[in-house]
Amino acid sequence: MKPFRHFDAESVDEALALLTEYGGKARVTAGGTDLLGVLKSEILPDYPEAVINLKTICGLDGIEADAGGVRIGALAKLAAIADAPIVKKYFPALALSAASVGSPELRNMGTIGGNLCQDTRCWYYRYPDKMGGRVPCYRKGQGPCHAIRGDNRYHAVLGGRKCYAVCLSDPAIVLTALEAGVKTVRPAGERTIPLADFYDTLGPVLDPDEIVTEIRIPAPAANTVQRFSKFRLRESIDFAVVSVAAVLEVAEGVCRDARIVLGAVAPVPYRAVAAEDVVRGGPLDERQAGLAAEAALKDAKPMSGNAYKIEIAKTLVKRALRL
Ligand SMILES: Cc1cc2nc3c(=O)[nH]c(=O)nc-3n(C[C@H](O)[C@H](O)[C@H](O)COP(=O)(O)OP(=O)(O)OC[C@H]3O[C@@H](n4cnc5c(N)ncnc54)[C@H](O)[C@@H]3O)c2cc1C
């Protein structure tokens, strides 16, 4: 690893001041489970001069209810989210998604802020510098996306355009379906970004000097059914090949409202609006689930090696809609 300055921030203001002082040449870290790998592999053209540890800031790891719903501090560990009674009670799909991340070690180190901001795992993008040189690509601002002509079995089937790396945060998929917001702070002040707008093709839309401080999840409507499922090649320590989150408001057997989000199929959490339109207002039966699954993937454009993802996604959507 190349040397860098390391700071233990004691407050968000101190972290912001350090980010400003280093003018784009500093990175914040929380659990370090993603960032340290990125730095060790030296995949990025620009190496940070300073790393600012947020874990030393007190009070950013709470999980608590308020009048509007639940607030989760950016430093809350994934393990704490998976186990929190309040999360299990009101947002069972979020608890499931947090529990599905990596391994116990990763969930005990990794934070929700770091999970939402983690870098992609595209194997061209993450190819380590020490194994023959980093691979320049569109995401690094230096060339084409190699998945287009290369081995793209884990890449996007929806909305790739110039970069086909996928968003692999499991909690992000569920939080999008729950219509959560990400509260941040930057020198210009605070803002709340809906999860639905938190990513673009190249990752989180944060400014280089912006810090996530909290996730806010609105209270669920009565009679809400929540689902999360994830297909992966290994049962543990593996990222999703495809994941699905569904939040369904059901009354007397009729689906009043639905939010269905697919993960690992697009550069951002993919809201399957066409599938939602199919199920909204009708019974949730096998036929509707099948129609919704077809609608969810109707815009998919597979590349040479990833058409299998479409069939897996349809199956997960069907299962998520089975009451
Ligand atoms: C083997 C392995 C398996 C994994 N499997 C899964 C999986 O199945 N599902 C899944 O969702 N994830 C998975 N992950 C990713 C894992 O969840 C992330 O590494 C972890 O959540 C990142 O959290 P962290 O606190 O360690 O972040 P860090 O590594 O500290 O930071 C990650 C990124 O977020 C930024 N960041 C951190 N905190 C903030 C903040 N508060 N504000 C702004 N930016 C911030 C950092 O600058 C960095 O760019 C896996 C990782 C590994 C290594």
Ligand as a Chemical Component Dictionary entry (heavy atoms), coordinates in Angstrom:
data_LIG
# 
_chem_comp.id                   LIG 
_chem_comp.type                 NON-POLYMER 
_chem_comp.pdbx_formal_charge   0 
_chem_comp.three_letter_code    LIG 
# 
loop_
_chem_comp_atom.comp_id 
_chem_comp_atom.atom_id 
_chem_comp_atom.alt_atom_id 
_chem_comp_atom.type_symbol 
_chem_comp_atom.charge 
_chem_comp_atom.model_Cartn_x 
_chem_comp_atom.model_Cartn_y 
_chem_comp_atom.model_Cartn_z 
_chem_comp_atom.pdbx_ordinal 
LIG C1  C1  C 0 -15.744 -10.621 0.690  1  
LIG C2  C2  C 0 -16.800 -9.555  0.664  2  
LIG C3  C3  C 0 -18.126 -9.908  0.482  3  
LIG C4  C4  C 0 -19.105 -8.916  0.460  4  
LIG N1  N1  N 0 -20.408 -9.271  0.231  5  
LIG C5  C5  C 0 -21.371 -8.312  0.182  6  
LIG C6  C6  C 0 -22.734 -8.639  -0.047 7  
LIG O1  O1  O 0 -23.094 -9.814  -0.196 8  
LIG N2  N2  N 0 -23.629 -7.635  -0.086 9  
LIG C7  C7  C 0 -23.291 -6.318  0.088  10 
LIG O2  O2  O 0 -24.158 -5.452  0.083  11 
LIG N3  N3  N 0 -22.008 -5.984  0.303  12 
LIG C8  C8  C 0 -21.053 -6.937  0.353  13 
LIG N4  N4  N 0 -19.762 -6.598  0.582  14 
LIG C9  C9  C 0 -19.429 -5.190  0.693  15 
LIG C10 C10 C 0 -19.469 -4.778  2.150  16 
LIG O3  O3  O 0 -20.783 -4.732  2.521  17 
LIG C11 C11 C 0 -18.812 -3.422  2.218  18 
LIG O4  O4  O 0 -17.419 -3.641  2.110  19 
LIG C12 C12 C 0 -19.099 -2.710  3.518  20 
LIG O5  O5  O 0 -20.462 -2.584  3.743  21 
LIG C13 C13 C 0 -18.499 -1.334  3.444  22 
LIG O6  O6  O 0 -18.679 -0.701  4.686  23 
LIG P1  P1  P 0 -17.442 -0.057  5.428  24 
LIG O7  O7  O 0 -18.001 0.652   6.593  25 
LIG O8  O8  O 0 -16.381 -1.075  5.691  26 
LIG O9  O9  O 0 -16.983 0.960   4.291  27 
LIG P2  P2  P 0 -15.513 1.527   3.962  28 
LIG O10 O10 O 0 -14.687 0.477   3.330  29 
LIG O11 O11 O 0 -14.952 2.235   5.129  30 
LIG O12 O12 O 0 -15.925 2.606   2.860  31 
LIG C14 C14 C 0 -16.459 2.195   1.629  32 
LIG C15 C15 C 0 -16.671 3.433   0.743  33 
LIG O13 O13 O 0 -17.664 4.261   1.315  34 
LIG C16 C16 C 0 -17.147 5.552   1.620  35 
LIG N5  N5  N 0 -17.780 5.911   2.895  36 
LIG C17 C17 C 0 -17.788 5.183   4.038  37 
LIG N6  N6  N 0 -18.556 5.779   4.958  38 
LIG C18 C18 C 0 -19.011 6.924   4.382  39 
LIG C19 C19 C 0 -19.864 7.982   4.840  40 
LIG N7  N7  N 0 -20.420 7.979   6.071  41 
LIG N8  N8  N 0 -20.113 9.005   3.998  42 
LIG C20 C20 C 0 -19.590 9.032   2.748  43 
LIG N9  N9  N 0 -18.797 8.049   2.255  44 
LIG C21 C21 C 0 -18.523 6.998   3.076  45 
LIG C22 C22 C 0 -15.631 5.390   1.668  46 
LIG O14 O14 O 0 -14.962 6.588   1.307  47 
LIG C23 C23 C 0 -15.430 4.307   0.622  48 
LIG O15 O15 O 0 -15.423 4.876   -0.658 49 
LIG C24 C24 C 0 -18.752 -7.558  0.645  50 
LIG C25 C25 C 0 -17.424 -7.204  0.839  51 
LIG C26 C26 C 0 -16.460 -8.179  0.865  52 
LIG C27 C27 C 0 -15.017 -7.773  1.093  53 
# 
loop_
_chem_comp_bond.comp_id 
_chem_comp_bond.atom_id_1 
_chem_comp_bond.atom_id_2 
_chem_comp_bond.value_order 
_chem_comp_bond.pdbx_ordinal 
LIG C1  C2  SING 1  
LIG C2  C3  SING 2  
LIG C2  C26 DOUB 3  
LIG C3  C4  DOUB 4  
LIG C4  N1  SING 5  
LIG C4  C24 SING 6  
LIG N1  C5  DOUB 7  
LIG C5  C6  SING 8  
LIG C5  C8  SING 9  
LIG C6  O1  DOUB 10 
LIG C6  N2  SING 11 
LIG N2  C7  SING 12 
LIG C7  O2  DOUB 13 
LIG C7  N3  SING 14 
LIG N3  C8  DOUB 15 
LIG C8  N4  SING 16 
LIG N4  C9  SING 17 
LIG N4  C24 SING 18 
LIG C9  C10 SING 19 
LIG C10 O3  SING 20 
LIG C10 C11 SING 21 
LIG C11 O4  SING 22 
LIG C11 C12 SING 23 
LIG C12 O5  SING 24 
LIG C12 C13 SING 25 
LIG C13 O6  SING 26 
LIG O6  P1  SING 27 
LIG P1  O7  DOUB 28 
LIG P1  O8  SING 29 
LIG P1  O9  SING 30 
LIG O9  P2  SING 31 
LIG P2  O10 DOUB 32 
LIG P2  O11 SING 33 
LIG P2  O12 SING 34 
LIG O12 C14 SING 35 
LIG C14 C15 SING 36 
LIG C15 O13 SING 37 
LIG C15 C23 SING 38 
LIG O13 C16 SING 39 
LIG C16 N5  SING 40 
LIG C16 C22 SING 41 
LIG N5  C17 SING 42 
LIG N5  C21 SING 43 
LIG C17 N6  DOUB 44 
LIG N6  C18 SING 45 
LIG C18 C19 SING 46 
LIG C18 C21 DOUB 47 
LIG C19 N7  SING 48 
LIG C19 N8  DOUB 49 
LIG N8  C20 SING 50 
LIG C20 N9  DOUB 51 
LIG N9  C21 SING 52 
LIG C22 O14 SING 53 
LIG C22 C23 SING 54 
LIG C23 O15 SING 55 
LIG C24 C25 DOUB 56 
LIG C25 C26 SING 57 
LIG C26 C27 SING 58 
# 
